[in-house]
Amino acid sequence: MLCFWFRGFPVWLKYVPGIEFRTDNGPFKIENEYGPVEWEIGAPGKAYTKWAAQMAVKLGTGVPWIMCKQEDAPDPMIDTCNGFYCENFKPNKDYKPKIWTEAWTGWYTEFGGAVPHRPAEDMAFAVARMHLNMQKRYISKATVIHGGCLSFEPGLPREPKWGHLRDLHKAIKLCEPALVSVDPTVTSLGSNQEAHVFKSKSVCAAFLANYDTKYSVKVTFGNGQYELPPWSVSILPDCKTVVYNTARLGSQSSQMKMVPASSSFSWQSYNEETASADDDDTTTMNGLWEQINVTRDATDYLCLPFLNISCLFSVKIGADEGFLKTGQNPLLTIFSAGHALHVFINGQLAGTVYGGLSNPKLTFSQNIKLTEGINKISLLSVAVGLPNVGLHFETWNTGVLGPITLKGLNEGTRDLSGQKWSYKIGLKGESLSLHTASGSASVEWVEGSLLAQKQALTCCGDCNYAGTFDDKKCRTNCGESSQRWYHVPRSWLKPSGNLLAVFEEWGGDPTGISFVKRTTASVCADIFEGQPALKNWQAVASGKVISPQPKAHLWCPPGQKISQIKFASFGMPQGTCGSFREGSCHAHKSYDAFERNCVGKQSCSVTVAPEVFGGDPCPDSAKKLSVEAVCS
């Protein structure tokens, strides 16, 4: 199955005569997730969709073609779902399969913002809900059920999400004979609870769902009673035995740490001066120009250097200027289409403003200190990437487009937008290639550094898996840099003489920079009493064996062993891995079994049952085990 893709447009496409992105337009066509755009532009969008489908079919690839988020995908195209939740999605024809092409495991990191994180429990809940709404006609021709593109981050498996979704697919696979045989029968089990039962003469599978975001519920189904945690689905491949619940994590989670991999660096700094209108590589133009049109994406930086107030504006800052006597400095206001702007007055930084992901436009408005005689204003405009999605985003602008006004002179308010501006593309450090060994030798470096300004803190808050997920929920990294760790391939490094060049707009303290290795600091398990398990479920269902009690499995990576039990509590512990704490109910021998069975080993397992921890600390209450073990 293939999908059109529109990421990564080269900047020259924006300036092809007559170009229009994402519509029925001759010069250029490529696409993905086009449905929302088609709704906006109407007939040209529908024609564009038809053309794309015909073009794909004519290629004769011999494989099915899909159109993501395209409700009117023409035959034989298969329309599919992308999103956080796709349980209510239906293809536009009954003979087409129901496919979830992108199950969004998180969201984009916003420049300067916190990092959204989608809990594994909610991810599994969304996938299970899609299957409990499945109908036979959508999957009758499928040999393997595709629960969606459960994308995981490149590199190391991200636990517990990877393991939890792996077990989910194992549970769904057990239900496959029933899912492909019949449509479900839906029965209410309570105000926010349902049973979706797939039952034929020979097979039966059931999904028990609790949509309540706060409360666990005990429901009666068939001849049994079942405890359903908030916002969860239990899977019963034989309509009797629970083998999986989306809110119960069976996979361990980890706390990572960074270990220094080298001695401290020897740092020197180079401070680039603001550009001058007298520089050889500046261009003077009337008015304000769109940034990408000037730079053609050769650089993120465009300098509008040293605007000479007394010459260009015919405004002489003399002794008779009123603000010099009153001390009420003139107000400089600059409107920019984004994405960041540094303002310098007479070579000194006056202020910095940033746009955001949802609204890249920004405004600088500040009283500036001008002196008698000639004053110079220099603007450094920064473009943080190019747009790649949205309606007619080829028409979106970037940079300082004005108006620019100076208020508080004797003559009143002066509009500076139409004056002559000198433009310089890029920074001196870029043209000198200061990031290379040869380029770094072309300037004079000095010992020491400039300290960075403090960034404003943002609040993340606690994360509860229950409830509908969006990009504002379960955020981490608040008050920190958007990205802290940068992977350096070992092949780039030499035994000695490595050069590391760091560019910082605000200045910074490089003594906090170091080479480190990523390793596991500790591993955790969070297991509920009576938690369902996939292992030996058929033997349990037949009554041949007694239902096994759940186990907490811990393992350290190769080369490491469990050296200490940092935390253990059977009862009602609170918190998450790395910040567990005892709750109102705690078994005082919670540590004993782990210290006896795990310390000194790479892996171990401990049964989660009251007798293992010295007895039931709070009878008639739901209990769980939380444990954290140190890997060394």
C-alpha positions as CSV (number, residue, x, y, z in Angstrom):
1,M,0.0,0.0,0.0
2,L,1.4,3.3,-1.0
3,C,0.6,6.9,0.0
4,F,1.3,10.2,-1.7
5,W,3.6,12.4,0.4
6,F,4.1,16.2,0.4
7,R,6.8,16.9,2.9
8,G,10.1,18.5,1.9
9,F,9.1,20.9,-0.9
10,P,12.3,22.6,-2.3
11,V,12.1,26.4,-1.9
12,W,12.4,27.0,-5.7
13,L,9.0,25.5,-6.3
14,K,7.5,28.5,-4.5
15,Y,8.7,30.7,-7.3
16,V,7.7,28.7,-10.3
17,P,5.4,30.9,-12.4
18,G,1.8,30.1,-11.9
19,I,2.5,27.5,-9.1
20,E,-0.2,26.6,-6.6
21,F,0.4,23.9,-4.1
22,R,-2.1,21.2,-3.3
23,T,-4.7,21.9,-6.0
24,D,-5.5,21.1,-9.7
25,N,-2.4,22.9,-10.9
26,G,-0.2,22.1,-13.9
27,P,3.4,22.7,-12.7
28,F,3.4,20.4,-9.8
29,K,1.4,17.6,-8.1
30,I,2.1,15.4,-5.1
31,E,-0.1,14.7,-2.2
32,N,-1.0,13.2,1.2
33,E,-3.9,13.7,3.7
34,Y,-5.6,15.9,1.1
35,G,-9.2,15.6,2.3
36,P,-9.2,18.6,4.7
37,V,-7.7,20.8,2.0
38,E,-10.2,19.6,-0.6
39,W,-13.1,20.6,1.7
40,E,-11.7,24.2,1.7
41,I,-11.1,24.7,-2.0
42,G,-14.0,22.7,-3.5
43,A,-14.1,21.9,-7.2
44,P,-10.4,22.3,-8.0
45,G,-9.6,20.0,-5.1
46,K,-12.0,17.3,-6.3
47,A,-10.4,17.5,-9.8
48,Y,-7.0,17.2,-8.2
49,T,-8.1,14.1,-6.2
50,K,-9.4,12.5,-9.3
51,W,-6.2,13.2,-11.3
52,A,-4.0,11.8,-8.5
53,A,-6.0,8.5,-8.4
54,Q,-5.9,8.1,-12.1
55,M,-2.2,8.8,-12.2
56,A,-1.5,6.2,-9.5
57,V,-3.5,3.5,-11.2
58,K,-1.9,4.1,-14.6
59,L,1.5,3.3,-13.0
60,G,0.5,-0.4,-12.9
61,T,2.3,-1.2,-9.7
62,G,0.1,-4.2,-9.0
63,V,-0.4,-3.2,-5.3
64,P,-3.4,-1.5,-3.7
65,W,-3.3,2.3,-3.5
66,I,-4.6,4.2,-0.4
67,M,-5.6,7.8,0.2
68,C,-5.2,8.9,3.8
69,K,-7.9,11.1,5.2
70,Q,-9.7,11.2,1.8
71,E,-13.4,10.4,2.3
72,D,-14.3,10.7,-1.4
73,A,-11.3,8.6,-2.6
74,P,-12.4,7.3,-6.1
75,D,-12.3,3.6,-6.9
76,P,-10.1,1.7,-6.7
77,M,-8.4,3.9,-4.1
78,I,-8.9,2.9,-0.5
79,D,-9.6,5.7,1.9
80,T,-7.9,5.3,5.3
81,C,-7.8,7.0,8.7
82,N,-5.0,9.0,10.3
83,G,-5.4,10.3,13.8
84,F,-5.4,9.7,17.6
85,Y,-8.6,7.7,17.4
86,C,-10.2,5.9,14.4
87,E,-12.9,3.7,16.1
88,N,-15.7,5.4,14.2
89,F,-14.0,5.5,10.8
90,K,-15.7,3.6,7.9
91,P,-14.3,3.3,4.4
92,N,-16.5,4.9,1.7
93,K,-17.4,1.6,0.2
94,D,-18.4,-1.6,2.0
95,Y,-16.0,-3.8,-0.1
96,K,-13.0,-1.8,1.0
97,P,-10.9,-2.8,4.1
98,K,-10.9,-0.6,7.2
99,I,-7.3,0.6,7.6
100,W,-5.7,2.9,10.2
101,T,-2.6,4.1,8.4
102,E,-1.3,6.4,11.1
103,A,-2.0,5.8,14.8
104,W,-0.5,8.9,16.3
105,T,1.6,7.9,19.2
106,G,2.4,11.5,20.2
107,W,2.7,14.9,18.6
108,Y,5.2,17.3,17.1
109,T,7.6,19.1,19.4
110,E,7.0,22.8,19.2
111,F,10.0,25.1,19.0
112,G,10.6,26.2,22.5
113,G,7.7,24.2,23.9
114,A,7.1,21.2,26.0
115,V,7.0,17.6,24.5
116,P,3.6,15.9,24.2
117,H,3.6,12.3,25.3
118,R,0.8,9.9,24.7
119,P,0.4,7.2,27.4
120,A,0.7,3.6,26.3
121,E,-2.6,2.9,28.0
122,D,-4.5,5.4,25.9
123,M,-2.7,4.2,22.7
124,A,-3.8,0.6,23.4
125,F,-7.3,1.8,24.3
126,A,-7.7,3.5,20.9
127,V,-6.5,0.5,18.9
128,A,-8.8,-1.9,20.9
129,R,-11.7,0.4,20.3
130,M,-11.1,0.3,16.6
131,H,-11.4,-3.5,16.7
132,L,-14.4,-3.7,18.9
133,N,-16.2,-1.6,16.2
134,M,-14.9,-3.8,13.4
135,Q,-17.4,-5.3,11.0
136,K,-17.0,-8.5,9.0
137,R,-17.3,-7.0,5.6
138,Y,-14.3,-4.7,6.2
139,I,-11.9,-7.5,7.0
140,S,-13.3,-10.7,5.4
141,K,-10.6,-10.7,2.7
142,A,-7.8,-10.0,5.1
143,T,-5.5,-12.8,6.3
144,V,-3.9,-10.6,9.0
145,I,-5.7,-7.9,10.9
146,H,-4.0,-4.5,10.6
147,G,-4.7,-2.5,13.7
148,G,-3.0,0.6,12.3
149,C,0.5,1.8,11.8
150,L,1.6,1.6,15.4
151,S,4.7,3.6,14.8
152,F,7.4,3.6,17.4
153,E,10.4,5.9,17.6
154,P,13.4,4.9,15.6
155,G,16.2,3.2,17.5
156,L,15.7,1.4,20.8
157,P,12.2,0.1,21.6
158,R,10.4,2.6,23.8
159,E,9.0,0.8,26.9
160,P,6.5,0.3,28.2
161,K,4.7,1.4,25.0
162,W,6.4,-1.1,22.7
163,G,5.8,-4.1,24.9
164,H,2.2,-3.1,25.8
165,L,1.2,-2.7,22.1
166,R,3.0,-6.0,21.2
167,D,0.9,-7.8,23.8
168,L,-2.2,-6.0,22.5
169,H,-1.7,-7.4,19.0
170,K,-1.1,-10.8,20.4
171,A,-4.5,-10.6,22.2
172,I,-6.3,-9.3,19.1
173,K,-4.7,-12.1,17.0
174,L,-6.3,-14.6,19.3
175,C,-9.7,-13.1,18.4
176,E,-9.1,-13.2,14.7
177,P,-11.3,-16.3,13.9
178,A,-14.3,-14.5,15.5
179,L,-13.6,-11.1,14.1
180,V,-13.5,-12.3,10.5
181,S,-16.6,-14.5,10.9
182,V,-19.4,-12.2,12.2
183,D,-20.4,-8.7,13.0
184,P,-20.4,-7.7,16.6
185,T,-23.5,-7.6,18.9
186,V,-23.3,-4.6,21.2
187,T,-24.8,-4.8,24.7
188,S,-24.9,-2.2,27.4
189,L,-23.3,-3.2,30.7
190,G,-23.9,0.1,32.5
191,S,-24.0,3.9,31.9
192,N,-20.6,4.0,30.3
193,Q,-19.9,0.3,29.7
194,E,-20.4,-1.9,26.7
195,A,-19.8,-5.5,25.6
196,H,-19.0,-6.0,21.9
197,V,-19.4,-9.7,21.2
198,F,-18.3,-11.5,18.0
199,K,-20.1,-14.9,18.3
200,S,-20.7,-17.6,15.7
201,K,-21.6,-21.3,16.0
202,S,-17.9,-22.2,16.5
203,V,-16.1,-19.2,17.9
204,C,-16.7,-16.3,20.3
205,A,-14.6,-13.3,21.3
206,A,-15.6,-10.3,23.4
207,F,-14.4,-6.8,24.1
208,L,-15.6,-5.2,27.3
209,A,-15.3,-1.5,27.3
210,N,-15.4,1.1,30.2
211,Y,-15.6,4.7,28.8
212,D,-15.7,6.3,32.2
213,T,-12.6,8.4,32.8
214,K,-12.6,8.3,36.6
215,Y,-14.0,5.1,38.0
216,S,-13.4,1.4,37.8
217,V,-16.5,-0.7,37.4
218,K,-17.4,-4.3,38.1
219,V,-19.7,-5.6,35.4
220,T,-21.5,-8.9,34.9
221,F,-21.0,-10.6,31.5
222,G,-22.0,-14.1,30.7
223,N,-21.5,-16.2,33.8
224,G,-18.7,-14.1,35.3
225,Q,-17.9,-10.7,36.8
226,Y,-15.2,-8.5,35.4
227,E,-13.4,-5.5,36.8
228,L,-12.9,-2.8,34.2
229,P,-10.5,0.0,35.0
230,P,-11.3,3.6,33.9
231,W,-11.0,4.2,30.1
232,S,-10.1,0.7,29.2
233,V,-11.0,-2.4,27.2
234,S,-10.6,-6.0,28.3
235,I,-10.2,-8.6,25.6
236,L,-11.7,-12.1,26.0
237,P,-10.8,-14.3,23.0
238,D,-13.2,-17.1,24.2
239,C,-15.8,-14.7,25.7
240,K,-14.8,-16.0,29.2
241,T,-11.1,-15.4,29.9
242,V,-9.6,-11.9,30.1
243,V,-6.1,-12.1,28.5
244,Y,-5.4,-8.4,28.2
245,N,-6.7,-5.0,29.5
246,T,-5.5,-1.8,27.9
247,A,-5.0,0.0,31.2
248,R,-2.8,-2.7,32.8
249,L,0.8,-2.4,31.8
250,G,2.7,-5.7,31.8
251,S,5.9,-4.4,30.3
252,Q,8.6,-2.8,32.4
253,S,9.6,0.9,32.0
254,S,13.0,2.4,32.4
255,Q,14.8,5.4,33.8
256,M,17.7,6.4,31.6
257,K,20.9,8.3,32.6
258,M,23.7,9.9,30.7
259,V,27.2,8.9,31.8
260,P,30.2,11.1,30.9
261,A,32.2,9.6,28.1
262,S,35.1,12.0,27.9
263,S,37.0,14.6,29.9
264,S,35.8,18.3,29.9
265,F,36.2,20.4,26.8
266,S,38.5,23.4,26.3
267,W,36.2,26.2,25.1
268,Q,36.8,29.4,23.2
269,S,34.2,31.9,21.9
270,Y,33.7,34.2,19.0
271,N,31.1,37.0,19.2
272,E,29.8,38.1,15.8
273,E,29.1,41.8,15.5
274,T,25.9,43.1,14.0
275,A,26.0,43.7,10.3
276,S,26.7,47.2,8.8
277,A,25.0,48.8,5.8
278,D,28.6,49.6,4.6
279,D,29.4,45.8,4.3
280,D,30.3,44.8,0.7
281,D,27.7,42.0,0.7
282,T,24.6,44.1,1.5
283,T,21.9,45.1,-0.9
284,T,19.8,48.3,-0.6
285,M,16.2,48.1,-1.6
286,N,13.1,50.3,-1.2
287,G,10.7,49.0,1.4
288,L,10.5,45.7,3.2
289,W,10.9,42.4,1.3
290,E,9.6,38.9,2.1
291,Q,12.5,37.0,3.7
292,I,12.4,33.7,1.8
293,N,12.2,35.6,-1.5
294,V,15.5,37.3,-0.5
295,T,17.4,34.4,1.0
296,R,15.9,31.6,-1.1
297,D,16.4,29.4,1.9
298,A,20.2,29.6,1.7
299,T,20.1,30.6,5.3
300,D,17.7,31.1,8.2
301,Y,19.0,34.6,8.8
302,L,18.4,37.9,7.2
303,C,19.9,41.1,8.5
304,L,18.3,44.5,7.9
305,P,21.3,46.4,9.1
306,F,21.9,49.8,10.5
307,L,19.0,52.0,9.4
308,N,20.4,55.5,9.6
309,I,17.7,57.6,11.2
310,S,19.0,61.1,10.5
311,C,19.8,60.4,6.8
312,L,17.1,58.0,5.7
313,F,14.2,59.5,7.6
314,S,15.2,63.1,7.5
315,V,14.9,63.1,11.2
316,K,17.8,64.7,13.0
317,I,18.2,63.8,16.6
318,G,19.2,67.1,17.9
319,A,19.2,68.9,21.2
320,D,15.7,70.2,20.6
321,E,14.2,66.7,20.4
322,G,11.6,66.6,23.1
323,F,12.2,63.0,24.3
324,L,15.9,63.9,25.2
325,K,14.6,66.4,27.8
326,T,11.7,64.4,29.1
327,G,13.4,61.0,29.2
328,Q,10.4,59.4,27.5
329,N,12.2,57.4,24.8
330,P,10.5,56.8,21.4
331,L,8.4,53.7,20.9
332,L,9.6,51.4,18.1
333,T,7.0,48.9,16.8
334,I,7.8,46.2,14.3
335,F,5.4,43.7,12.8
336,S,6.8,40.5,11.4
337,A,5.4,37.4,9.7
338,G,7.8,35.3,11.8
339,H,9.5,33.4,13.1
340,A,11.9,35.3,15.4
341,L,13.4,38.8,15.6
342,H,16.4,40.3,17.3
343,V,16.5,44.1,17.5
344,F,19.7,46.0,17.9
345,I,20.0,49.8,18.6
346,N,23.4,51.3,18.0
347,G,25.0,47.8,18.1
348,Q,23.3,46.8,21.4
349,L,20.6,44.2,21.7
350,A,17.3,45.9,22.6
351,G,15.1,42.9,22.6
352,T,14.0,39.6,21.1
353,V,10.6,38.3,20.2
354,Y,9.4,34.9,19.0
355,G,6.4,33.6,17.2
356,G,4.9,30.1,17.9
357,L,3.8,27.0,16.0
358,S,0.1,28.0,16.0
359,N,0.8,31.7,15.2
360,P,4.3,32.4,13.8
361,K,3.6,36.2,13.5
362,L,5.1,38.4,16.1
363,T,5.3,42.1,17.2
364,F,8.2,43.9,18.8
365,S,7.1,47.0,20.6
366,Q,9.5,48.7,23.0
367,N,10.8,52.1,23.9
368,I,14.3,52.5,22.6
369,K,17.1,54.7,23.7
370,L,18.2,57.1,21.0
371,T,21.0,59.7,21.4
372,E,21.7,63.0,19.8
373,G,23.1,62.6,16.3
374,I,23.1,59.5,14.1
375,N,21.4,56.4,15.5
376,K,21.5,53.0,13.8
377,I,18.8,50.2,14.0
378,S,19.6,46.7,12.9
379,L,17.1,43.8,12.7
380,L,18.1,40.2,12.6
381,S,15.1,38.2,11.3
382,V,15.1,34.4,11.8
383,A,13.1,31.9,9.8
384,V,12.7,28.6,11.7
385,G,12.0,26.1,8.8
386,L,9.5,26.2,6.0
387,P,5.8,25.5,6.0
388,N,4.8,22.1,4.7
389,V,1.1,21.8,5.4
390,G,-1.9,24.1,5.1
391,L,-4.1,25.8,2.6
392,H,-2.0,27.4,-0.2
393,F,1.0,27.5,2.0
394,E,3.1,28.6,-0.9
395,T,1.6,32.1,-0.4
396,W,2.6,32.3,3.3
397,N,5.2,34.9,4.1
398,T,8.1,35.1,6.5
399,G,10.2,37.9,7.9
400,V,9.7,41.6,8.6
401,L,7.0,43.0,6.3
402,G,5.9,45.9,8.5
403,P,4.6,48.2,9.3
404,I,7.5,49.6,11.3
405,T,6.8,52.8,13.2
406,L,8.7,55.1,15.5
407,K,6.4,57.1,17.8
408,G,7.5,59.9,20.1
409,L,9.5,62.2,17.9
410,N,8.7,65.9,17.7
411,E,6.9,65.3,14.4
412,G,4.8,62.6,15.9
413,T,4.8,59.0,14.5
414,R,6.9,58.1,11.5
415,D,6.3,55.1,9.3
416,L,9.6,53.6,8.4
417,S,8.4,50.8,6.2
418,G,8.8,52.5,2.9
419,Q,12.3,53.8,3.5
420,K,15.5,52.3,2.0
421,W,16.6,49.2,3.8
422,S,20.0,47.5,3.5
423,Y,19.8,43.7,3.4
424,K,22.5,41.1,4.3
425,I,21.8,37.4,3.7
426,G,23.1,35.2,6.4
427,L,25.6,35.7,9.2
428,K,29.3,36.3,8.9
429,G,30.0,33.0,10.7
430,E,28.1,31.1,8.1
431,S,30.1,32.7,5.2
432,L,33.3,32.0,7.0
433,S,32.3,28.3,7.7
434,L,33.3,28.7,11.4
435,H,32.0,25.1,12.0
436,T,34.9,23.7,10.0
437,A,38.6,23.4,11.1
438,S,39.8,25.7,8.3
439,G,37.0,28.3,8.8
440,S,37.5,28.4,12.6
441,A,41.1,29.4,12.0
442,S,40.1,32.5,10.1
443,V,38.9,34.5,13.2
444,E,40.3,35.3,16.6
445,W,38.7,33.2,19.4
446,V,38.8,34.3,23.1
447,E,38.7,32.4,26.3
448,G,35.3,32.3,28.1
449,S,31.7,32.7,26.9
450,L,28.5,34.7,27.2
451,L,25.9,33.6,29.7
452,A,22.5,32.7,28.3
453,Q,19.3,34.5,29.3
454,K,16.9,32.4,31.4
455,Q,13.9,30.9,29.6
456,A,10.4,31.3,30.9
457,L,9.1,28.2,32.6
458,T,5.9,26.4,31.4
459,C,3.8,24.1,33.5
460,C,3.4,20.4,32.5
461,G,1.3,19.1,35.3
462,D,0.4,15.4,36.0
463,C,-0.4,12.9,33.3
464,N,-3.5,10.7,33.6
465,Y,-3.9,8.2,30.8
466,A,-7.7,8.3,31.0
467,G,-9.7,10.7,28.8
468,T,-9.3,11.9,25.2
469,F,-5.7,12.7,24.3
470,D,-4.6,15.8,22.4
471,D,-1.3,17.6,21.9
472,K,-1.8,19.7,25.1
473,K,-2.1,16.7,27.4
474,C,0.7,14.7,29.1
475,R,3.5,17.1,28.3
476,T,7.1,16.7,29.5
477,N,10.3,18.8,29.3
478,C,8.6,21.9,30.6
479,G,10.9,24.8,31.2
480,E,13.8,23.1,29.4
481,S,15.2,23.3,25.9
482,S,13.1,21.7,23.2
483,Q,16.0,19.4,22.5
484,R,18.7,18.6,25.0
485,W,20.4,15.5,23.6
486,Y,22.0,15.3,20.1
487,H,23.2,12.0,18.7
488,V,26.8,12.1,17.5
489,P,27.7,9.0,15.4
490,R,30.9,7.3,16.6
491,S,32.2,7.3,13.0
492,W,32.4,11.1,13.2
493,L,34.8,11.1,16.1
494,K,38.6,11.0,16.0
495,P,40.9,9.6,18.8
496,S,41.9,13.3,19.5
497,G,41.6,16.7,18.0
498,N,37.8,16.8,17.6
499,L,36.3,20.2,16.9
500,L,32.8,21.0,18.2
501,A,31.3,24.3,17.1
502,V,28.1,25.5,18.8
503,F,26.1,28.4,17.6
504,E,23.9,30.2,20.2
505,E,21.9,33.3,19.4
506,W,21.5,34.3,23.0
507,G,25.0,33.4,24.2
508,G,25.5,30.5,26.6
509,D,27.7,28.7,29.1
510,P,29.4,25.9,27.2
511,T,30.8,24.3,30.4
512,G,27.5,22.5,30.6
513,I,28.2,20.7,27.3
514,S,29.7,17.2,27.4
515,F,29.9,13.9,25.6
516,V,27.8,11.3,27.3
517,K,26.7,7.7,26.8
518,R,23.1,6.6,27.3
519,T,22.6,3.8,29.8
520,T,19.8,2.4,31.9
521,A,19.7,3.8,35.5
522,S,16.8,1.8,36.8
523,V,13.9,-0.4,35.7
524,C,10.3,-0.4,37.0
525,A,7.3,-2.6,37.0
526,D,3.7,-1.5,37.9
527,I,1.5,-4.7,38.2
528,F,-2.0,-4.9,39.6
529,E,-3.2,-7.8,41.7
530,G,-5.2,-10.2,39.4
531,Q,-3.9,-8.6,36.3
532,P,-4.7,-10.6,33.1
533,A,-1.9,-12.4,31.2
534,L,-1.6,-14.0,27.8
535,K,0.5,-16.9,29.0
536,N,-1.3,-20.3,29.2
537,W,-4.7,-18.6,28.8
538,Q,-6.2,-21.6,27.0
539,A,-5.2,-24.0,29.7
540,V,-6.7,-21.6,32.3
541,A,-9.9,-21.3,30.2
542,S,-10.4,-25.0,30.1
543,G,-9.9,-25.4,33.8
544,K,-6.8,-27.6,33.4
545,V,-4.7,-25.1,35.4
546,I,-5.5,-22.6,38.0
547,S,-5.4,-19.0,36.9
548,P,-1.8,-17.9,37.3
549,Q,-1.0,-15.0,39.5
550,P,0.6,-12.1,37.7
551,K,4.4,-11.5,38.0
552,A,6.6,-8.5,38.0
553,H,9.4,-9.0,35.5
554,L,12.6,-7.0,35.8
555,W,15.6,-7.1,33.5
556,C,18.7,-4.9,33.0
557,P,20.4,-4.5,29.6
558,P,23.4,-6.8,28.8
559,G,26.4,-6.0,30.9
560,Q,24.4,-4.7,33.8
561,K,22.9,-6.3,36.8
562,I,20.3,-5.3,39.5
563,S,22.3,-3.8,42.3
564,Q,19.7,-2.3,44.5
565,I,15.9,-2.2,45.1
566,K,15.2,1.5,45.1
567,F,11.5,1.2,45.8
568,A,9.0,-1.5,46.4
569,S,5.4,-1.3,47.6
570,F,2.5,-3.8,47.5
571,G,-0.7,-2.0,48.3
572,M,-1.7,1.4,47.0
573,P,1.5,3.1,45.9
574,Q,1.4,6.4,44.1
575,G,3.5,8.0,41.3
576,T,5.3,6.7,38.3
577,C,8.7,5.1,37.5
578,G,11.4,7.3,39.0
579,S,9.0,9.0,41.5
580,F,7.1,6.1,43.2
581,R,5.9,6.8,46.8
582,E,4.0,4.8,49.4
583,G,0.3,5.3,49.5
584,S,-2.3,4.8,52.3
585,C,-1.8,1.0,52.1
586,H,1.6,-0.6,52.1
587,A,2.9,-4.2,52.8
588,H,6.0,-3.8,55.1
589,K,7.7,-6.8,53.5
590,S,7.4,-5.4,50.0
591,Y,11.2,-5.2,49.6
592,D,12.1,-8.7,50.8
593,A,11.2,-10.9,47.8
594,F,13.0,-8.6,45.4
595,E,16.1,-8.2,47.5
596,R,16.2,-12.0,47.8
597,N,15.4,-12.9,44.2
598,C,16.7,-10.1,42.1
599,V,19.8,-8.3,43.5
600,G,22.9,-9.5,41.7
601,K,21.0,-10.9,38.7
602,Q,20.4,-9.5,35.3
603,S,16.7,-10.5,35.3
604,C,14.2,-11.8,37.8
605,S,10.5,-12.2,38.4
606,V,8.4,-12.0,41.5
607,T,4.8,-13.2,41.9
608,V,2.3,-10.4,42.8
609,A,0.3,-11.9,45.6
610,P,-0.3,-10.9,49.3
611,E,1.4,-13.9,50.7
612,V,4.7,-13.0,48.9
613,F,4.8,-9.7,50.8
614,G,3.8,-10.8,54.3
615,G,0.0,-10.7,53.9
616,D,-2.8,-8.5,52.7
617,P,-2.2,-5.0,53.9
618,C,-5.7,-3.8,53.1
619,P,-8.3,-6.5,52.5
620,D,-11.2,-5.9,50.2
621,S,-9.3,-3.1,48.4
622,A,-7.8,-3.3,44.9
623,K,-4.0,-3.4,45.2
624,K,-1.0,-3.2,43.0
625,L,2.8,-3.6,43.2
626,S,5.2,-0.8,42.2
627,V,8.9,-1.6,42.1
628,E,12.0,0.2,40.9
629,A,15.4,-1.6,40.7
630,V,18.8,0.0,40.1
631,C,20.9,-1.3,37.2
632,S,24.7,-1.1,37.5
